[in-house]
Amino acid sequence: MDQEKRVWINGLQAEEARLSTRAKQIVVADSGHMIPFERPDSVVSAIHEVWAASRQK
């Protein structure tokens, strides 16, 4: 299972993020599929980052 997880995160998801010049992959290590409930601070931080970047243009 660990190898599948590494391929998913470091391979497939990273490759998908490279499809855009503005993409960024954020891995929240201590969470699962319920990131909004498990780590809402990470979600807020990512939204703030996108908002701040949009204000710079």
Buried (B, 14 or more C-beta within 10 A) or exposed (E): EEEEEEEEEEEEEEEEEEEEEEEEEEEBEEBEEEBEEBBEEBBEEBEEEEEEEEEEE
